[in-house]
Amino acid sequence: MKKTYVITFLPEGQAVRAAQGRSILDAAKAAGIPINCICNGDGVCGKCRVMVKSGKVTARPNMFLDRHDIQRGMALACQTYVAGDVVVEVPPESRGGGIPHLVNDDAVRFGKTSVGGWDETAFPLSPLVSKVYLELPKPSLDDSLSDQERLYRSLRQKLDLPIVQTGLSVMRRFSEVLRRSDWKVTVLLGCRGGTVEVVDVEPGDTVARNYGVALDVGTTTIVTYLVDLTNSETLAVKARYNSQARFGEDVIARIMRAASPDGLRELQETVAGDINGLIAALIVDAGVRLSDVNCITCAGNTTMVHLLFGLDPANIRREPYVPCAVNLPVIRAAEVGITINARGLLATMPCVASYVGGDVLADVLVSGMTRSEELSLLVDLGTNGELVLGNSEWLMACSASAGPAFEGGGISCGMRATSGAVERVVLGPGGQVLECNVVGGGSPLGLCGSGLIDAVAGLLEVGCIDRAGRFVPDRCGRKLQEMETGDRGFVLFPGQETALGRDIVLAEADIANLIHTKGSIYMAAVCLLEHVGLSFDDVKHIYIAGGFGNHLQVDRAVQIGLLPDVNRSVFHVIGNGSVQGARMALLSGHALRYTQERIAAATTYVELSSSHRYMNEYSSCLFLPHTDIERFPSVARKFNPQTV
C-alpha cells in the first residue's frame, strides 16, 4: 500500500491526505480547491501554476516554467507529484472558476443582454406554470361529483382545457386540502406537451406567489434569473463559473470524463449542485419561498444539456456525431436533483445537433431574425463558435471549433473575464498602453478574450507585428523579449504595473492561437454563405451573441479578421441571448413552442468537418486580417505597408 502524506493548500489552510505519486492537481480536487486546468491535466495549457512553499515533490519537465520560476518554487499542479508532506500556495491567477461563492458583479456581467426584452405582441404572457384561484361549490346530494371532477369542472369554467391530468401524489391529498380550505384553493397548472397537468393544489389564494427560474447552463458559466411569473418582472440575477471545469474546460474533455467510472454521475451532480446554490441565493435576495419556485426553463449547448439530464454524451464526439436527444420532454426538476417546489417542472430549449444547442436557438429567438424577411447572420462566440444564417423562411447552422482563446485559454497571460482581467486596451506608438480597462478595477492580472483582441489589433495597427502575427523588432524596441521557451514575447505591462509583480507578456504563440481561432469563425461564416450562393454583402444584420460579445470592440474584431468588414450599422450585440431566450420561454409557452416548431424544425445543420471548401480555404484566414486584404477595405486603407 502506498504511503500517504498531508498536502496543505494556502491561503485557505485546507489540508488533505494524498497517496505518494498523486498529482497536486488531484489532491486539490479532493480538497475542494479549484485550480484552472484547461487541458484536463495533460500538461499542455500551463494554467495550473502553484507555488510549492515547502515539502518534497517530483515533477515532469515542461515548457511553461523558466529557471527563475522553478527556483522560486513554481510548479504545474498537474505535472507535480506528492513525495512527502507538502505546503502549496494557489495564486490568484491559477484559481479555477468553481469557487463556491456568488458574485453579483459576475451575475450582471454574464447575464447582460444588449437587445431583446419582453415583447407581448410577439409572444403573449402564458408561463410554463400558472396559478388559478377557485372557489368550488361544496358537494351535496344533488351535486355529488367526485373531488377530481369537481375540480376539473371549475377549472374548465375559467379556462379552455381539453386534456387535464393529475398525478397520483396530488390526488392522494387534494381531498383533504379542499375540505380544510373550505373549498377555496389555488390550482398550480403546468404545460407538458399537449397536456395540462394539475401540478399541485394549495389552500387559499396563492396566485400572487408564482415564480420561475431562467437558466443558462454554459460550459464556462451558469447564469440564473428569478422571474415573477405573474408580471414578468426579473427579481434577482445570479451567476457563477461552472464547477464542472475541474473535469475539463471544454465539452470534449467532459465527454471523455463522462465515459470514466462514475464520471457521468459526478458531472451531473456537480452541475445540479451549482444550480441549487444559485437558486438558494436568488430566493434569499428576492425574499421568496423555495416552495413558490414552480418551474425552470434551461438553455445550454447539447453536451451541457446531456450532462444535466444524466444522458450519455459519448456519441456527440464520435462520427457521425449523433446526440442521445435534441428535444427533451418537460420533467420534474427533482428528477435531475434540482431543488425547487417538490413537483416543479423543468423545460429545456431544443437543440439542433451535437454542436448547435439550445443556447444558440435561444439567441435566435431573442434576435428576432426569424420574424424578418431580411437576411441575418448570428455568431455565438465561445470555445465552440456557432453560426446561424437565415430569415423568416429558412435557417442554416454550423459550428466551428474555435478553441479556448476567447476564455483566455492557451494564452501565456490569459485568464477568464473576471476580476483583474484586462478587457480593453488601447495601444500607441511602440505598443505603449494609452488606455486600459480592468474588470473590477485595480492592477491587471492578465488578458481576457476581448483584451487579447484589442492588444493584437493594436499591435498590428502600430506596426509592432506584421500580418502573419510575427513581431517587427524595429517597431517593438525594448518591449520585445526572448523567452526561455525560445518564443518571442511583447511586454504589455511591466511587473511594477501588475497585481502580481510579474510582466504581462504577449507571445508570438499567443497571437498564432488567436489567429487560428478567428480564422475558424470567419471561414465558417464564409462557407455557410457560399453554401447558399450568398456573400456578406447580402447580409442585412449580424448578431453577436454570448457574454463575451458584450465587451467585444467590433472595429477591433474586424481589424484582425474575426468579423467581416461591412457597414458597422449591420452589427447588433445581443450578449447573453441564451438566458434571455430561456426567460422568454419561461414566460410564454408560445415562445417555447415557436422555438421548437419554427426555429429548431426549420434549421438545417451543415457539418463543416466534411466540407472540402472549409478545410482547403481555412489557411487563407491565418493572416491579419486575411491573405486577401482587399476583403477588408477599411483595414487595407489604414494598413502600414512597412509591416507587410
N, C-alpha and C positions, 0 to 999 in steps of 0.2 A: 504494500500500500504506500502511495506517495506521501511524503511529508507535506504538512500544511503550514502556512505562515500567515501572519497578520498583515494586511495591507490597509494603511490608513490614508484617507483622502482628505486633503486640505482644499479650501478653508473650512469645510463642514466638520472635520474631525471624525467623519464616518469611517468605521473600521469593519472589515470583512475578512474571513479566512479564505485562503485560496491555496489550491494544491500547487506543489512545485511544478514549474513549466507552464503554468497557466498565464495567459497574457494579461497585462494590466487592463486592457480594454474589457476583457471578460469579467475581471474582478470588479471593474467599475459598474458594469451592468448588474452584477449580483448585489452591489451596494446601493443601487438606485441612483448612481451618479451619471448624468447624461454627458456624453462626450461626442463631439462631432465625428462622424465616420461615414463619409460619402461612399467609400468603396466597400463597406461592409467588412472591414478588417483585412483586406487584401494588400495593404501597404502601398497603394498607388495614388492616394489623394493627398496625403501629408497633413490632414486636418486634425488629427488626434494628438497633437503635441501636448506633452505633460512634462513637468519638472520633477525628477527624482531627487528628493531632498536628502534622503538617507536610505541605507539598506543595500541589499545585494540583488542585482538583476542581471539577466543576459539579454542581448539584443542582436537582431539581424542588421546588417548594414543597409542603408537606404540613401536615396539621392536628395532627401529633403532637408537634412541637417548638415551644417558645415562644422568645421572643427571647433569654432567658437561655441556653437550651440551645444555640442556634445560635452565640451569642457565645463559648461555651466550646469550640466545635468539634464539637458533637454533630451527627450526621447519620444518616439512614436508609440502610443499606448498599444497599438495592435501588433507591433513588432518587438515589444519588450516583455520579458517573461520573468516570473517570480522565481527567485533563487534564495530568498530569505525574507525576514520581516522588512517591510518597505514603507516609507512615507512618501506619498506622491501629491504634488500640488497640480490642480487642474486650472490653468489660467483662463481668464475671461473669453479670449478668442477661440478657445477649444471647447467651450461649454455648448453642449447639444441643445436642441430646441425642445426636448421633452421635459424641461424643468417644470415641476408640478405647481406652478403658480400662475395667476391670471393677471394680465396687464391691460388696463383699459386703453392705453395708447396703442398697443398692438391690435386691439379689437377694432378701433377706429381705422387703423391703417389697413388691416387685412380685409375688413368688411366694407370699405369705402366703395361707393359706386358713383360714377360721374354723370350718368344719364339714367333714364328709367324712372320707376316710381309707380304708384298705383294708378291705374287707368281704368275707371269703371266703365268707360264707353267700350273698351276692348273686351274686358272680362268682368262680368258682374260679381259682386261680393257674394260668394257661396262657398264658405270654408269646407275643408275636408270633414270637419266635425262641426255640428251646430247644436244649439240647445232650444228646446221648445217647452214653455210652461203650460201645463194643463191643469184644469180643474174638472175632474171626472165626476159624472153623476154616480151616486152611490148605488150599488146593486139592490134590487128588490125582487119580489116575487114576479112582478110584471116586467122586470128588466134584469134577467139572470144570465147575461153573457159572462163568459169566463173573464178572469182578470186580464189575460193576454188580449182577448178580442176587444174588451172594453177599452184597453189602452190603444189598440190599433184603430178602433173606430174614432176615438177622439183625435188621434194624430191625423187621420185622413180627412177629418172635418176641417183641418187647418192647412194640410199640405197634400199635394198630389204624390202619393206614394204607392205605386202599383205593386212593388215587391218589398216586403219588410220581413226581416228575420230577427230573432232574439236568441242569444246564446243561453245555454243551459245554466250557467252560473248566475246569470241575471234573473232568469225565470225562477230559480230556487229561492230568491229573496225578495222579488218585487211585490209579492202579495203582502208581505209584512210591511214594506215601505209604504205601499198605498194606504193601508189602514192606519199606520202610525202617523202619517202626514195628513189624515183626514181627506184623502183622495186628491190632494193638491201636490203635484210633483213636477219636476223638470226632467225631461227625457233628453238624453245625450244621443244624438244620431250621427252615424258615421257612414260615409260612402265607400263601399268596397266593390269595385267593378260596377255592374248594373244593379246592385242590391243595396238597399238602405238597411243598416243594422242598428238595432237598439243596443247601443254600447253600454249604457247604464241608465238607471232610474234613481234620481236623487230627491229627497224630501224637500218640499218648499220650492221657492223661486230662486234658482241659482243661475239664471240666464246671463247675468252680468259677469259671471266668473267663468270665462271660457278662453283659454289661452293655447297657443301653439308655438312650436319652435321651427324656424327655418334653419337648415343645417347644410353647410358646405364642408364636405369631407375631402380635403385636399391631401396630396402626397406629403406636402410640407406643413401646411397649416390647416386648422379646423376652425371654422367661424360659425357662430350661432347668433340668431336674432330671436328674442322673445317677443311675440306679437299678440296683441289683444284681438281676438277673432270677431269681437262684436263691432269694432270700429276701425280696424286695420292699423291701429297705432303700434309702432315699434317701441316697446317699453325698455329694453336693455339689449346691449350688444356685448358679446364676449368672444375672445379668440385665444388660441394657444398653438404652439407647434405640435405637430402630430408625434406622439411618443413612439410610434412605430419606426421612427427614424433610427432608433438604436439597432434595428434589424437590417438597416439598409436605407439609403437616401432615396433611391428610385424604385419604381414599381417592379423592375426586373429582379432586383435584389430581394424584394419582399415576396415575390412569387417563388423564388428559389428557397427562401426561408420557410414558406408555407409547406413546401414539399418535405421538410425535415420532420422527425418525430415531434408531435405536439406543436409544430410550428404554426399551423393554421389556427389552432386554439389560442396560442399566445398572441398572435396578431389580432384576432377577433376580440379577445378580452382587453387588449391594450387600447384599441380604438374606442370600444364601448366605455371603458373607464375614463378616457379623455372626455367623451361626450357627456357622461354623467357628471363629471366635475364641472364642466361648463354650464350645464343646466342648473346645478346646485347654486352656482354663482349668479346666474341670471335671476332666479327666483328670490334670492336674498336682496339683490339690487332693486328689484321691482316690488318686493313686498307681497308676493303672491304665494299661494299654497301649491305644493308639488302635485297634489291630487287634482288641481284645477288645470294642469297642463295636460291637454287631452289628445294632442296629435303632434307629429313631426313630419315635415317633408324634407327629403335629403337629396342633394345633388353631389355627384362625385364622379371621378373617372371610373372606367369599367373595373379596373383592378381594385380600387378602394371600395366600391360597392360590393364586389365579391368578398373581400376580406371582412367588411362589416356584417354581411349576412352569413359568413362562415362557409361560403361556397368555394370549391376547389378552383383556384385560378390557373392551374398548371397549363392548360391548353391555350391560354392567352398568348403565351410566348412560343408556342410550337406551331409551325406551319401546318395547316392553313389558318392559324390564329382564330380559333372559334371559342368564344366565351361560353360559360355554362348557361347564362341567361342575359338578355338585354332589357326585358320589360318585366320587372318583378311585381308580384301582387302586393296589395296592401296587407300588412300583417300587424300583429300586436307588437308594440315596441319591446315588450318584455321578452319576446322570443329571441331577441338578439342581445338581451342583457341591458337594455336602456331603461332607466327608471323614470317614469312619469306616472300618470294615472294608471293603475294596475291593468286596466283594459284599454289604455290609449293606443292609437293607431300610428303606424309608420308607413309612409308612402315614399317612393323614390322616383326621381326623374328618369325617364327611359334613356337607355344608351343606344348607340347605332352599331358599334363594332368593338373589337378588343381595345382599340386605341382612340376611339371617339366616344366619349362617355356622356353621362347626363349633365355634367358640369358645362360641357360645350353647348348642348341643346338648351340649357338654361340661359347661356349667353345669347343664343339666337332668339329665344323668347323675349328677353329684355331689349335687345337691339331693335326689334320690330321689323327686321329685314324681310320676314315672310308676309308682311302686310303692305308691301310696296312692289310695284312693277319694275322699279329701278334696280339695276344690278348692284349687289353688295358683296363685299368680302369681309369675313370675320376672322381675326387672327387671335388665338388664345396663346399667349406667350408663357411658357413654362418649361420644365425639364422635358416634357413631351409636348411639342408645339402642335396644336390642332388648328385646321383652317376649314372654313365653310364658305362656299360660293353659291350665290343664287338669288332668288327673288320670290314673289308670291306664287310662282308657277313651278319652280323646281329648285332643288338643293343638291350640292355635291360636297363631300367632305373628305379630308385626308389627314394624316398625321405625319409629323417629321420628328425624328429623334434629335432633339436639339442639344441634349446633354445638360449638365447642372450649372453651366456658366452663369445663367441668369439668377441663380440662387447663390452665387459666389463659389460654387464648386469647381475644382480643378484650376483654381486661380491662386497664385502664391500667397497673396494677402487678401484673398476673397473671403466674404462672410455673408450670412443672410442679412436681410434688411431689418436689422434690429439695432438696439442702442449702440452707438459708436460707429455705425457703418456710414461711409461717405456715399450719399445718394445722388449728389450733384456736384460737379466740379467744372470750373471754367479755367482754361489754361491760356497763358500769354506766351510771348517770345521765349524760346528756350525751354518751354514746358513749365514755366513758373506758375504756381497756383494763384489765380487772381480772386476767385470766389470759391467757396466750399460750403455745402450744407451737410451736416452730420445728423443722423437720426438721433433724437433726444438731446442734441446739443453737446457741447464739450469737445474734447480732443478726439481725433479719429482712431479707430481700432483697425479698420480695413475697408475694402471696397465691396459694396453690394452690386447687383447687376446693373442698375441704372447708372451708378457711379463709374463702373467699368466702361460702359458705352460712352459716357461723357469723356472719360480720360483718353480712350483710344481715338475718338473723333477729334478731340482737342490736339493730341499729338500729331495726328495726320494734318490737321489744319495749319499748325505752326511749323510743319516740316521736320519734326523730330523722328517720324517714321515714314517709310515710303509706302507705296500702295500694296506691297507684299507683306506689310506688317513688320519690316526689319528696321532697326534703329539706324538713323543717319548720324554718325558720331559728331560731325562738324556742327550739327544743329543742337545736339544734346549737351555738349560741354561736360562739365564735371558731374552732372546728374546721371550720366551713364556709367554703370559699374559692371565689372565682370564678376559673376557669382561663382562660388566654388563648384557648382554643378557644371560650369563651363558655359552656361547661358549668360546672356547679357540682360541687365535689368536697369530700369529707369527709376530713380528715386523721386516719387511724387511728393512724399512727406518725410523729411529727415526725422530721426529719432527724437530730437528735442521738441518736436511739434506733435508727437503721437502719445496716445494714452499709455502705451507700454514702454516707451523709450526706445523703440526699435524702428528702423526705417520701414516705411510702406513702399514696396517696390513693385513695379510692373515689369514682368519678364517677357522676353520675346515669345516664350512658350505660352504665356497667358494670352497674348494678342492672337497667336495662332489658334488657340482654343476658341476665343470669341469669333474669329473669322469663320471657323468651321460651323459654329453654332448659327451665326447669322446667315451663312450660305445655305444651310439646311432649310431654314424657314423661307428665305426668299425663293429658292428653287422650287420648293413645294407649291408656293403661290403661282409661280410661272407655269408649272406642269398642270395645275388644276385649271388655270385659264386656257391653256393650249388644248386641254382635253376637250373643251367645248368650242374651240376655234375663236377664242376671245383674247384680249390683251388688257393691260392695266388702264389703257385709255377708255375702255368700255365700262370701267367700274365707277359708280357714282358715289359710293360710300364705303369706307374701310373702317371697320370697328376693331378697336384694340381692347382685348379682354384680358382678365387676370389681374390680381392685386399688383403685380409688377408693373402693369401698364399705367397705373395711376401716377407713377413717378418717372415715366419714360419721356424724354425730350424728343419729340417727333423729328425735328431737324437733325439732331444727332444720330438718330436711328437711320434716317435717310442717308446721312453722310457716310456711314460705314457699310451701307448696302443691306441693312436688315429690312427696311421698308422701301417701297417703290418711290421714285421721285415724281410725284404727281402734285397737283394743287393741294395745298395744305388744308383747304376747307373740306376736302374729302374725308379727312381723318376725324374719327369720333372715339374718344376714350370712354369705355363703359366700366372699366375697373373690374371689381368682383361681381360679374354678372351671375356667377354660379349661385351665390347666396341670395341675390336679389330675385333670380328666377325661381329658386326654391320658395321664397316668400310669396311670390305671385301665385304659385301653385298651392301653397298653404291656404291662401285667402280665397281662391277660386278653383273649384273643381273643373270649371270650364277651361281655365288656363292649363291645368294638368292634362285634361283630355286633348286640348289643342296641341300640346307638346307631343303627346303620344300619337295622335291620329293625323296631324298635319305636318309637324316638323320631323319626327322620327320616321314615320312611314314614308315621307316624301324624300328622304335623304339617301342618295346613292354614295356608297363608300368606295373610294379609289385607293387601291393598295400601291403605294409608291415603291415598295421594295421590289416589285416585279416590273417597274417602269424603266425601260431602257433609256428613255429620254432623261429621266431624273438621274440615273447613275452616270450617264455619259456626260451630261452638261453640268453636274454638280461642281466639278473642278473649276469651271469658269466663274463661279461665285467666290472663289477663295482669294480674292483681291479686294482692296478697299477703293471704291465700293464694289467694283466688279471688273472683270477683264475688259469688258466693253464699257468704258466710262461714259460713252455717249448715251447709255441708258439712264444716266444720272446727270442731266444737263446742268442742274444747279450746282452740283459738286464740280463738274468739269469747268464751269465758268470761273470758280474761285480757286481751283487747284493750282498749287505752285509747281510749275514744270521742273524745277530744280530737284524735286524729291522723287521724280519718276525713276 
